[in-house]
C-alpha cells in the first residue's frame, strides 16, 4: 500500500462527489468532524436569507409566513430519516445536555410508575461527561442511584436492580460501538428502559431506533450532522411512551396551544411536548442545511454506503499506523462491527503535543485527556466523516504523524501550551 | 397636536440617529419589537463572518482562536451594563424557560436550607405563561405550592408563607411595570427571595438589579435586545447566592474544568455554573450585535434617555387614541412610572381582526388573547422600541387605526383567519 493506492481508492469512490457539498479550507486535513462538522456549501446563503429576508424583512410575521414555528418538527423529521425513527417522532431542541435531562426524567417517571422498586440508573464511566453530570443531578433529585460501569460486561449483572440503562452508542474517546439492538433487547428482557445517546452515531453509522425498539434517544447537531458550532440537538421518544408523561422542562413551546397563553400547562400530543422555550430560528436553519447535505447521500446509497466508506477509511488508518508507527496503540476496536467513525490512538507520552504538532501541519484531530485515575490513556482522536474525508487524507495524515515522530518535532515547547479548549 | 408636531418631535429627538443602526423594511411601522426586535445593520455581516470564516475556515480551532468558548460570559458582561449587574455576573444561555428553571431551582434550594417551613412560590396569573409552566413543574417536583395572584395587592398577604416571589417586571399583556426595588425590599423584609423576569424590561427600561438587591433574574435576547428570532436568553445571580448551590441542569459547560472530562460534576465558580450544554455560537454572535447596537445608545444618554423617549412615545400614543378613538380602552398604566415600553388597547369586539387589518396596512402590532375565564379582555398590543420607533410612527399608526375602524375595514372576512402564531 502506498499513496497512489489511496489516490486510486478515491478515484473509484462513488461517494467522492459528496465532498464538493462542503466548503473546506485549503491545505487542511480535517479529522475532527466528530467534534465539529465542516461547513456545508449551502449554509452561509441560507443563514443570510434567514437573517436579512425572513427576520429583516418579514420580522414577526415570519413565524407564520416562513414557517419558523414548525422548524423543530420539520428538521426533526429530516433527522428521523437517518436514525431509523418515524415521521413526527423527532424534534430539534436545546442542547444534548438538556435533552438528556428531559428524556431521562421521562424514563424515570415511567419506571417509577411501572417498577417502583428499581432505583438504579446504569451508565458507563467513560460516557461523555455531560450525560453523567445531568444523570447524576436528576438521580439525586429523584432518589435514584447512578451506577457507572467500567466495562460493558458489567451491565448485565446490574439489570435486575435497574430502572434505566443510559448508554452512548459510540464512545466519544475510543469509538467503541455498542450493539444497540442486542443491548436494548437484553435490557427489555430484564425490565429496564434503554436511553441512547446518538451524538457520535447520528449521521456516521446507520441507526435504527425503531428496529432496535429503543425507548428514548438524543443526539448532537454539530458533529456528523454538520449543523454548526453549538448547533441545537435533537431527541426521539418511542411512540409507546410519548404521551404518558410530560417532561419537567415544560416551557410554552411544548404546550398543546402555546398562543392561548393559558396559565396552566397542557402538554402537546406527541414529541412536541419535549420542546421548551422559543426555538432558535437562525441556528435550526443552519442545522437544516447540514442535515439536507447528509440526506443528499441518499442518492448514493445513503448511510449504508457512508458506513462502508467510513470503515474503509478507519481500516486503512489502522493498517498504515500499525505498519508505520508501531509505537502507537490503537484504542479503537479493530472489529469493524464495533468501531464507530473514528480512530483513536495512544502513546507513552506527549499525546497533547503530538496533536498540536499535527495541527500546525494542517492535520486537525483532537486530544482527549485520560481519566484522572490513570485507568485509561490520553487519546489522539481522529474522526472520519465519509461525506468529505478522502482515503488520501488518511494516508497524508499518517505521513505527517510519521514526520512529527521521526524528528521529535512534537517535543518543541510551543506544542505544550494548553488552550482554553483542549 | 397634529402630524407636523410629531414630525417636529422627531426632528428635535437627540436619539433619532440610532434608527439608522437598524435595517428596517420600507413601508412598515413596526410596533412589535417587544415580541421580536428588528434587525441591526451589523448582524448579517457578523453572522456571515462567523459562518464562513470562524466556522468554515477556523473549524474546531475557533473555540480557542475566535474565543467562542467565552462568548456566554462576554455577551453576558455586555448585557450586565443594561440591567445594573456587575461584570462576571451574567451569562447568556439557553432560553428564558430553561433559565427560569435554573434560577428558580436555586432559589428553592436556598429557601429549603434557610426557611424549610415556607412552602409557597408566589407569582401572577397574568405572568407570561412559560414562567408559570416551568414554576409549576418545579414546584410539583420539589413539593411547593405555586400560588397565583390576580392583582399585585394580594402579594403582601402571602409573603409570610412564601419561599420565593417570582415576577415579571413588565407585564407582557398590559405593560404594567412593577417597582422592582420596593417589591424586592418588601419581600426581603418578610424573608422571601425575589426572582425577576426582565423579558420586557431589559433594553427597554432602566433596570438596576444590584440597586434593587434582587436575588435572581432572567431575560430574553430577542425582544428589546434585538438578538434575532429565538435568540438565546440570559440570567443573573446575586453574588451572595451564586456559589451556594449548583443548578440541576448541570451540563458540562457549567463544570469547573469541562475539558478534564471527569465523570463527576464540579460546578464552576460564579455564574458560569448556570451554563449547561455547548453554547450556540452563531446565535450568541447575532445576539451580541443586538446588544452592541443597544450599547451604542450609551453615547446618547443610554437607558435613561431611551426611557424618556419611550415614555414620550407611549404618552403620545395614549393621548391620540384617547382623543381620536374613544371606543378603545387603554389597558396600560397611564402613570409613566408604572408603564413599560408598550401600549395595550382593548375594544368590545374584533381585536384580532383589527390587528390583522393594521398589519395589512403595514402597521405591525400583535394580538394577545384574554384569559379563557374572561377576567381580562383581548389585547391589541403595540411595543415601542425607542432605538428605532419615531413619534411620526405613532401618529401614523393611530391614523391607520382610525381608518380601519371608520370604514369597518376590520370586519372583512380575510382578517378573521387565525395563523399558527397569533
Interface residues (C-beta under 8 A of the other chain):
Chain A: X23 X25 X28 X30 X32 X35 X36 X38 X39 X43 X44 X47 X48 X51 X52 X54 X55 X56 X57 X59 X60 X61 X62 X63 X64 X68 X69 X70 X94 X95 X96 X97 X98 X101 X125 X126 X127 X128 X129 X130 X132 X133 X134 X136 X137 X138 X141 X148 X222 X228 X229 X230 X231 X232 X233 X248 X249 X250 X251 X252 X253 X255 X258 X259 X260 X261 X262 X263 X264 X265 X276 X277 X278 X279 X280 X281 X282 X283 X284 X286 X359 X364 X366 X368 X369 X371 X372 X419 X420 X421 X422
Chain B: X23 X25 X28 X30 X32 X35 X36 X38 X39 X43 X44 X47 X48 X51 X52 X54 X55 X56 X57 X59 X60 X61 X62 X63 X64 X68 X69 X70 X94 X95 X96 X97 X98 X101 X125 X126 X127 X128 X129 X130 X132 X133 X134 X136 X137 X138 X141 X148 X222 X228 X229 X230 X231 X232 X233 X248 X249 X250 X251 X252 X253 X255 X258 X259 X260 X261 X262 X263 X264 X265 X276 X277 X278 X279 X280 X281 X282 X283 X284 X286 X359 X364 X366 X368 X369 X371 X372 X419 X420 X421 X422
